[in-house]
């Protein structure tokens, strides 16, 4: 990907770089060849020609990197193969012949031709499809290691749950995790290519937009533990009904082996029902009495986190976590359930939960004029928005909610926004909406009694920033939340304490 292109698609331009912890080779030509072709390469040179990075963004290519040229909606990684080589990449995987490349090895011919006599970088491996090649290489690489893979899916809370699980497991085991939200057909293979002999556990998110996608990811990652957080209206636009969303999420538990464990939110009826769809053992977590691992005596401490009692068998532990809001107890329980499944002592589990605030999304930061910003700007749907509003209701101070469009709700779009609006009217002192759909939240709040003077409508982030700069006063609490497409982190950045 060209360094100055601003219109490139996520799948080509946003790939991270992965390096092994000791800076040694993580992949060889021999391993790549076997992953792509299914055949061993009997050439001693192939085991010595290797890579320390696997990248899909040419700007991240460094010395001894492997560049995979992916096709995006708006651009084609093949346009940047030479750019990757200029940055130090020693090989690229392509599915179209690229000009200006001195050496191309064709892996599509049958029978396979041997490697050329002079095998020196830079070299391109020609494949039939670069995305499939990336996935095949990652699947082969994952199978070289005796590790436990924990997969996480759900409509909301996947990334937070992943971070909590990683925090817990890391107290006892060297653990690899998917970075940020790299949870799709590109991000998950790239994560697995970072796996090396030092790792004992791997924690990955499994995202989806359609039926069959999680099944595809599990075939690459081979998880032994599957965590399902919930089923809600996310992706209604693509899948149509909650039952179809549940069907897609259930692909994770269906892929687990008999000796594996399905860790299910026992408070969500659609998730609980997945127990009948897996051959693995089942562990329920939640607040309900039937759950194997459950919480009681929940006490929100506002911005200081949450206290509760955790029960498992005859064990009862008093736990305090730095996560915000009562809904975060489910996140903690899911992480603890994984710790139990992996045989960790309670002391290590609780220590991991206490450290779980690192890199989580819902955070409180100082804002302008002595205010506090509750930054939940990463994404939004009705369920997560109601949870954020419930947290706001628990806090002391004038409450300002900055709420934007909630996207991909399909037939639930209008009702979802109105449902949030009804809760806003009961909780919030001032409301600033962003976008045309966000405006529905404001009009519903007004319709059930919120004074019209307390609702301000902005068409975009800049208008919202200007409104808030005049509105915010010392001691205010400002919740910022909207779908990813609105980039409401821009509001957080402008309102932050200077």
C-alpha positions as CSV (number, residue, x, y, z in Angstrom):
1,X,0.0,0.0,0.0
2,X,1.3,3.4,-1.0
3,X,2.2,5.6,2.0
4,X,0.2,8.5,0.8
5,X,-2.9,6.8,-0.3
6,X,-5.8,7.9,1.9
7,X,-8.6,6.0,0.3
8,X,-7.4,2.4,0.7
9,X,-9.6,-0.3,2.2
10,X,-9.0,-1.6,5.7
11,X,-8.0,-5.0,4.5
12,X,-5.0,-3.8,2.6
13,X,-3.8,-0.8,4.4
14,X,-4.3,-1.5,8.1
15,X,-2.4,-4.8,8.6
16,X,0.0,-4.8,11.6
17,X,3.5,-6.0,11.7
18,X,4.3,-9.1,13.8
19,X,7.8,-9.9,15.1
20,X,8.9,-12.9,17.2
21,X,9.9,-12.0,20.7
22,X,13.6,-12.8,20.1
23,X,13.7,-11.2,16.6
24,X,14.3,-14.6,15.0
25,X,12.8,-16.1,11.9
26,X,9.1,-16.9,12.3
27,X,8.5,-18.3,8.8
28,X,10.6,-20.0,6.2
29,X,10.0,-20.4,2.5
30,X,9.7,-24.2,3.2
31,X,6.9,-23.6,5.7
32,X,5.1,-21.1,3.3
33,X,5.5,-23.5,0.4
34,X,3.9,-26.4,2.4
35,X,1.1,-24.1,3.6
36,X,0.3,-23.0,0.1
37,X,0.8,-26.2,-1.8
38,X,0.4,-28.9,0.8
39,X,3.7,-30.4,-0.3
40,X,7.0,-30.5,1.4
41,X,9.9,-28.7,-0.3
42,X,13.0,-30.9,-0.4
43,X,15.5,-28.1,-0.8
44,X,17.8,-27.2,2.1
45,X,18.0,-23.6,1.0
46,X,14.3,-23.2,1.7
47,X,14.6,-23.8,5.4
48,X,17.2,-21.0,5.7
49,X,15.3,-18.4,3.6
50,X,13.0,-17.0,6.2
51,X,11.1,-14.0,7.6
52,X,10.7,-12.1,10.8
53,X,7.6,-10.2,9.8
54,X,4.4,-10.9,7.9
55,X,2.6,-7.7,6.7
56,X,-0.2,-6.6,4.4
57,X,0.8,-3.0,4.5
58,X,3.9,-2.1,2.5
59,X,4.6,0.8,4.8
60,X,5.2,-1.6,7.6
61,X,7.6,-3.8,5.6
62,X,11.1,-3.9,7.1
63,X,14.2,-6.0,6.5
64,X,13.4,-9.7,6.3
65,X,9.6,-9.1,6.0
66,X,7.1,-11.1,4.0
67,X,4.6,-8.9,2.2
68,X,1.2,-10.4,1.2
69,X,-0.4,-8.4,-1.6
70,X,-4.2,-8.4,-0.9
71,X,-6.9,-6.9,-2.9
72,X,-9.1,-4.3,-1.2
73,X,-12.4,-2.7,-2.2
74,X,-10.6,0.5,-3.2
75,X,-7.0,-0.5,-3.9
76,X,-4.8,-3.5,-4.8
77,X,-1.8,-4.5,-2.7
78,X,-0.1,-5.6,-5.9
79,X,0.5,-1.9,-6.7
80,X,2.8,-1.7,-3.7
81,X,5.0,-4.8,-4.0
82,X,7.9,-2.8,-5.3
83,X,7.3,-0.3,-2.5
84,X,7.5,-3.2,0.1
85,X,10.8,-4.3,-1.4
86,X,12.2,-0.8,-1.2
87,X,11.3,-0.8,2.5
88,X,13.3,-4.1,3.0
89,X,10.8,-6.9,2.4
90,X,12.7,-9.9,1.1
91,X,9.6,-11.7,-0.5
92,X,6.0,-11.1,-1.5
93,X,3.1,-13.3,-2.2
94,X,1.2,-12.3,-5.3
95,X,-1.6,-13.7,-7.5
96,X,-0.9,-11.5,-10.5
97,X,2.4,-11.0,-12.2
98,X,4.0,-7.7,-11.1
99,X,6.3,-5.6,-13.2
100,X,9.7,-4.7,-11.9
101,X,10.2,-7.8,-9.9
102,X,13.4,-9.8,-10.7
103,X,12.3,-13.2,-9.6
104,X,8.9,-14.9,-9.5
105,X,8.4,-18.5,-8.3
106,X,5.2,-20.0,-9.6
107,X,3.4,-22.3,-7.1
108,X,0.3,-22.8,-9.2
109,X,1.9,-25.2,-11.7
110,X,1.3,-28.9,-11.4
111,X,3.6,-30.7,-11.1
112,X,5.4,-28.2,-9.0
113,X,8.6,-26.8,-10.4
114,X,11.7,-26.7,-8.2
115,X,13.1,-23.5,-6.8
116,X,15.4,-21.6,-9.1
117,X,19.1,-22.2,-8.8
118,X,19.7,-18.6,-7.7
119,X,17.3,-18.0,-4.8
120,X,18.0,-14.5,-3.6
121,X,15.7,-11.8,-2.4
122,X,13.6,-10.1,-3.4
123,X,11.4,-12.9,-4.6
124,X,7.7,-13.2,-5.3
125,X,5.7,-16.4,-4.8
126,X,2.9,-16.6,-7.3
127,X,-0.3,-18.2,-5.9
128,X,-3.9,-18.5,-7.2
129,X,-5.4,-16.2,-4.4
130,X,-3.3,-14.2,-2.0
131,X,-6.0,-14.1,0.8
132,X,-6.4,-17.9,0.6
133,X,-2.6,-18.3,0.7
134,X,-2.4,-16.1,3.8
135,X,-5.0,-18.2,5.5
136,X,-3.5,-21.5,4.4
137,X,0.0,-20.5,5.6
138,X,-1.5,-19.4,9.0
139,X,-3.4,-22.6,9.4
140,X,-0.3,-24.6,8.7
141,X,1.8,-22.5,11.0
142,X,-0.7,-22.8,13.9
143,X,-0.6,-26.6,13.5
144,X,3.2,-26.6,14.2
145,X,2.6,-25.6,17.9
146,X,1.1,-27.5,20.8
147,X,-0.8,-24.5,22.2
148,X,-4.3,-23.9,23.7
149,X,-6.3,-21.4,21.6
150,X,-9.2,-19.5,23.2
151,X,-11.7,-18.0,20.7
152,X,-14.1,-15.3,21.7
153,X,-17.2,-14.2,19.8
154,X,-20.4,-12.2,20.6
155,X,-22.3,-9.2,19.5
156,X,-20.7,-6.8,21.9
157,X,-17.8,-7.0,24.3
158,X,-15.4,-9.2,22.3
159,X,-12.4,-7.0,22.5
160,X,-12.9,-6.1,26.2
161,X,-13.4,-9.8,27.0
162,X,-10.3,-10.7,25.0
163,X,-8.2,-8.2,26.9
164,X,-9.5,-9.4,30.3
165,X,-8.8,-13.1,29.4
166,X,-5.3,-12.1,28.2
167,X,-4.7,-10.3,31.5
168,X,-5.8,-13.3,33.5
169,X,-3.9,-16.0,31.5
170,X,-0.7,-13.9,31.3
171,X,-0.3,-14.2,35.1
172,X,0.5,-17.9,34.6
173,X,1.3,-18.5,30.9
174,X,3.1,-16.8,28.0
175,X,0.1,-15.7,26.0
176,X,-0.4,-14.3,22.5
177,X,-3.4,-12.2,21.7
178,X,-4.9,-10.6,18.7
179,X,-4.2,-6.9,18.7
180,X,-6.9,-4.3,18.7
181,X,-9.9,-5.8,16.8
182,X,-8.0,-8.0,14.3
183,X,-10.8,-10.5,14.3
184,X,-11.5,-11.2,10.6
185,X,-10.3,-13.3,7.7
186,X,-7.1,-11.2,7.5
187,X,-6.5,-10.2,11.1
188,X,-6.8,-13.6,12.6
189,X,-4.2,-15.3,10.2
190,X,-1.8,-12.4,10.8
191,X,-2.1,-12.9,14.6
192,X,-1.4,-16.6,14.3
193,X,1.7,-15.9,12.2
194,X,3.1,-14.3,15.4
195,X,2.9,-17.6,17.2
196,X,6.2,-19.1,18.3
197,X,7.6,-21.8,20.6
198,X,7.5,-19.5,23.6
199,X,3.7,-19.3,23.7
200,X,1.5,-21.6,25.7
201,X,-1.9,-19.9,25.1
202,X,-3.4,-17.8,22.3
203,X,-6.5,-15.5,22.7
204,X,-8.2,-14.4,19.6
205,X,-11.4,-12.6,18.6
206,X,-13.7,-14.1,16.0
207,X,-15.8,-11.5,14.2
208,X,-18.3,-12.0,11.4
209,X,-20.6,-10.3,9.0
210,X,-22.3,-13.4,7.5
211,X,-23.0,-17.0,8.2
212,X,-20.0,-19.3,7.8
213,X,-17.3,-16.8,8.5
214,X,-16.7,-17.9,12.1
215,X,-16.6,-21.5,10.9
216,X,-13.9,-20.5,8.5
217,X,-11.9,-18.8,11.2
218,X,-12.1,-21.7,13.6
219,X,-10.8,-24.0,10.8
220,X,-7.7,-21.9,10.8
221,X,-7.3,-21.3,14.5
222,X,-8.5,-24.7,15.9
223,X,-9.7,-23.3,19.3
224,X,-10.1,-25.7,22.2
225,X,-12.0,-23.1,24.3
226,X,-14.8,-20.9,23.0
227,X,-16.3,-18.0,24.8
228,X,-19.7,-16.5,23.7
229,X,-20.5,-13.2,25.3
230,X,-24.0,-12.4,24.1
231,X,-26.3,-12.1,21.1
232,X,-27.8,-8.6,20.3
233,X,-28.8,-6.4,17.4
234,X,-25.3,-5.9,15.9
235,X,-25.3,-7.0,12.3
236,X,-29.1,-7.0,12.0
237,X,-28.7,-5.2,8.7
238,X,-26.7,-8.1,7.3
239,X,-28.3,-11.1,9.0
240,X,-31.8,-9.9,9.5
241,X,-32.8,-11.6,12.8
242,X,-31.4,-12.3,16.2
243,X,-31.8,-16.0,15.6
244,X,-29.6,-15.8,12.5
245,X,-27.0,-13.8,14.5
246,X,-27.1,-16.5,17.2
247,X,-26.7,-19.2,14.5
248,X,-23.6,-17.4,13.2
249,X,-22.1,-17.1,16.7
250,X,-22.8,-20.7,17.5
251,X,-20.3,-21.8,14.8
252,X,-17.6,-21.3,17.4
253,X,-19.0,-23.8,19.9
254,X,-19.8,-26.2,17.1
255,X,-16.2,-26.3,16.1
256,X,-14.9,-27.2,19.6
257,X,-13.5,-30.7,20.1
258,X,-15.1,-33.1,22.7
259,X,-12.3,-32.4,25.1
260,X,-12.8,-28.6,24.7
261,X,-14.9,-26.2,26.7
262,X,-17.7,-23.9,25.7
263,X,-17.9,-20.9,28.1
264,X,-21.4,-19.5,27.7
265,X,-23.2,-16.4,29.1
266,X,-25.9,-18.2,31.0
267,X,-27.9,-15.0,31.4
268,X,-28.5,-14.7,27.6
269,X,-31.1,-17.2,26.5
270,X,-29.8,-17.5,22.9
271,X,-26.2,-18.1,24.2
272,X,-27.3,-20.5,26.8
273,X,-29.1,-22.6,24.1
274,X,-25.8,-23.1,22.4
275,X,-25.0,-25.8,25.0
276,X,-27.0,-28.2,22.8
277,X,-25.0,-27.4,19.7
278,X,-21.5,-28.4,20.9
279,X,-19.8,-31.7,21.7
280,X,-17.5,-29.8,24.2
281,X,-18.0,-29.5,27.9
282,X,-20.1,-26.5,28.9
283,X,-19.4,-23.9,31.6
284,X,-22.0,-21.2,32.2
285,X,-21.1,-17.8,33.7
286,X,-23.4,-15.0,34.8
287,X,-25.7,-13.8,37.6
288,X,-28.3,-16.6,37.4
289,X,-28.3,-19.3,40.1
290,X,-27.8,-22.1,37.5
291,X,-24.5,-20.7,36.3
292,X,-21.4,-22.6,37.3
293,X,-19.4,-19.4,37.8
294,X,-21.6,-16.6,39.1
295,X,-21.5,-13.2,40.7
296,X,-23.6,-11.7,43.5
297,X,-23.6,-8.6,45.8
298,X,-22.6,-6.3,42.9
299,X,-21.7,-2.8,43.9
300,X,-20.7,-0.2,41.4
301,X,-18.1,2.2,42.7
302,X,-18.5,4.7,39.8
303,X,-15.2,5.6,38.3
304,X,-13.4,3.4,40.9
305,X,-14.7,0.2,39.3
306,X,-17.0,-2.6,40.6
307,X,-17.0,-4.9,43.6
308,X,-18.8,-8.2,43.7
309,X,-18.6,-11.7,45.1
310,X,-17.7,-14.5,42.7
311,X,-18.9,-18.1,43.4
312,X,-17.6,-21.3,41.9
313,X,-18.5,-24.6,43.6
314,X,-17.8,-24.1,47.3
315,X,-15.5,-21.2,46.6
316,X,-16.5,-17.6,47.3
317,X,-14.2,-14.7,46.5
318,X,-14.5,-11.0,47.1
319,X,-13.4,-9.2,44.0
320,X,-12.8,-5.6,43.0
321,X,-12.1,-4.8,39.4
322,X,-11.2,-1.5,37.7
323,X,-13.7,-1.9,34.9
324,X,-16.6,0.6,34.8
325,X,-20.2,-0.3,35.1
326,X,-22.2,-3.2,36.4
327,X,-22.2,-4.8,32.9
328,X,-18.4,-5.3,33.2
329,X,-19.0,-8.0,35.8
330,X,-19.9,-10.4,32.9
331,X,-16.5,-9.5,31.3
332,X,-14.7,-10.4,34.5
333,X,-16.7,-13.6,34.9
334,X,-15.9,-14.7,31.3
335,X,-12.2,-14.1,32.0
336,X,-12.3,-16.0,35.3
337,X,-14.1,-18.9,33.6
338,X,-11.2,-19.2,31.1
339,X,-8.7,-19.1,34.0
340,X,-10.6,-21.9,35.8
341,X,-10.8,-24.0,32.6
342,X,-7.0,-23.6,32.1
343,X,-6.2,-24.6,35.6
344,X,-5.1,-21.3,37.1
345,X,-5.1,-20.8,40.8
346,X,-7.6,-18.2,42.1
347,X,-4.8,-15.9,43.2
348,X,-3.6,-15.6,39.6
349,X,-7.1,-15.2,38.3
350,X,-8.0,-12.4,40.7
351,X,-4.6,-10.7,40.1
352,X,-5.3,-10.7,36.4
353,X,-8.8,-9.2,36.9
354,X,-7.3,-6.4,39.0
355,X,-4.9,-5.5,36.1
356,X,-7.5,-5.7,33.4
357,X,-7.9,-1.9,32.9
358,X,-5.0,-1.7,30.5
359,X,-6.1,-1.0,26.9
360,X,-9.8,-1.3,27.5
361,X,-12.2,0.9,25.6
362,X,-14.5,2.3,28.2
363,X,-12.3,4.7,30.1
364,X,-12.6,7.9,32.0
365,X,-10.2,10.7,31.1
366,X,-9.9,14.4,32.2
367,X,-11.8,16.8,29.9
368,X,-11.9,20.5,29.3
369,X,-13.1,22.9,32.0
370,X,-12.6,20.4,34.8
371,X,-15.0,17.8,33.3
372,X,-14.6,14.0,33.0
373,X,-15.0,12.3,29.7
374,X,-16.3,8.7,29.7
375,X,-14.8,7.5,26.4
376,X,-16.9,4.7,24.9
377,X,-16.5,6.1,21.4
378,X,-15.3,2.9,19.7
379,X,-18.6,1.5,18.7
380,X,-22.3,1.4,19.6
381,X,-25.5,-0.6,19.4
382,X,-28.6,-0.4,21.6
383,X,-27.4,-2.9,24.2
384,X,-24.0,-1.3,24.8
385,X,-25.5,2.2,24.7
386,X,-28.0,1.3,27.4
387,X,-25.1,-0.2,29.5
388,X,-23.1,3.0,29.1
389,X,-26.1,5.1,30.1
390,X,-26.6,2.9,33.2
391,X,-23.0,3.6,34.2
392,X,-23.6,7.3,33.7
393,X,-26.7,7.1,36.0
394,X,-24.5,5.7,38.8
395,X,-22.1,8.7,38.8
396,X,-22.3,12.0,40.6
397,X,-22.3,15.2,38.6
398,X,-24.2,16.9,35.7
399,X,-24.5,14.2,33.0
400,X,-24.0,15.0,29.3
401,X,-24.5,12.3,26.7
402,X,-23.0,12.7,23.3
403,X,-24.6,9.9,21.2
404,X,-24.3,9.3,17.5
405,X,-25.7,7.0,14.9
406,X,-25.9,3.3,15.6
407,X,-25.3,1.5,12.3
408,X,-26.0,-1.9,10.9
409,X,-29.3,-2.4,12.9
410,X,-31.4,-3.2,9.9
411,X,-35.1,-3.5,10.7
412,X,-34.3,-2.7,14.4
413,X,-32.8,0.7,13.4
414,X,-35.7,3.0,14.4
415,X,-36.7,1.0,17.5
416,X,-33.1,0.7,18.7
417,X,-32.5,4.4,18.6
418,X,-35.9,5.2,20.2
419,X,-35.1,2.7,23.0
420,X,-31.9,4.5,23.8
421,X,-33.7,7.8,23.7
422,X,-36.2,6.6,26.3
423,X,-33.3,5.7,28.7
424,X,-31.6,9.1,28.0
425,X,-34.6,10.9,29.2
426,X,-34.4,9.1,32.5
427,X,-30.7,9.6,33.0
428,X,-29.2,12.5,31.2
429,X,-29.2,16.3,32.0
430,X,-28.0,17.4,28.5
431,X,-28.0,15.4,25.3
432,X,-26.0,16.1,22.1
433,X,-26.8,13.9,19.2
434,X,-24.6,13.4,16.1
435,X,-25.9,12.4,12.7
436,X,-29.4,11.7,11.3
437,X,-29.9,8.5,13.1
438,X,-28.6,9.9,16.4
439,X,-31.2,12.6,16.1
440,X,-33.8,9.9,16.6
441,X,-32.5,9.4,20.1
442,X,-33.0,13.1,20.8
443,X,-36.5,13.3,19.4
444,X,-37.6,10.2,21.4
445,X,-36.2,11.7,24.6
446,X,-38.1,14.9,23.9
447,X,-41.3,12.9,23.1
448,X,-41.3,11.3,26.6
449,X,-40.7,14.5,28.5
450,X,-37.0,15.6,28.3
451,X,-37.0,19.5,27.9
452,X,-36.3,20.4,24.2
453,X,-33.8,23.0,25.5
454,X,-31.7,20.2,26.9
455,X,-31.3,18.4,23.6
456,X,-28.9,19.7,21.0
457,X,-28.6,18.3,17.5
458,X,-25.3,18.2,15.6
459,X,-24.9,17.0,12.0
460,X,-21.2,16.0,12.5
461,X,-18.4,15.8,15.0
462,X,-17.2,19.3,14.4
463,X,-20.6,20.8,15.2
464,X,-20.8,18.6,18.3
465,X,-17.3,19.8,19.4
466,X,-18.4,23.5,19.0
467,X,-21.6,22.9,21.0
468,X,-19.8,21.1,23.8
469,X,-17.0,23.7,24.1
470,X,-19.7,26.2,25.1
471,X,-21.7,23.8,27.2
472,X,-19.2,22.0,29.4
473,X,-18.7,23.2,32.9
474,X,-16.6,22.0,35.9
475,X,-17.6,18.7,37.3
476,X,-19.6,17.6,34.2
477,X,-19.5,13.9,33.1
478,X,-19.5,13.5,29.4
479,X,-20.4,10.2,27.8
480,X,-19.3,9.9,24.2
481,X,-20.6,6.9,22.2
482,X,-21.5,6.1,18.6
483,X,-20.8,3.6,15.8
484,X,-17.3,3.2,14.5
485,X,-18.2,4.9,11.2
486,X,-18.7,8.2,12.9
487,X,-15.1,8.4,14.3
488,X,-16.4,10.0,17.5
489,X,-12.9,9.6,19.0
490,X,-12.4,13.0,17.3
491,X,-14.8,14.5,19.8
492,X,-12.9,12.9,22.7
493,X,-9.6,14.2,21.4
494,X,-10.8,17.8,21.1
495,X,-12.5,17.7,24.5
496,X,-9.6,16.2,26.3
497,X,-7.7,18.2,28.9
498,X,-5.1,20.4,27.2
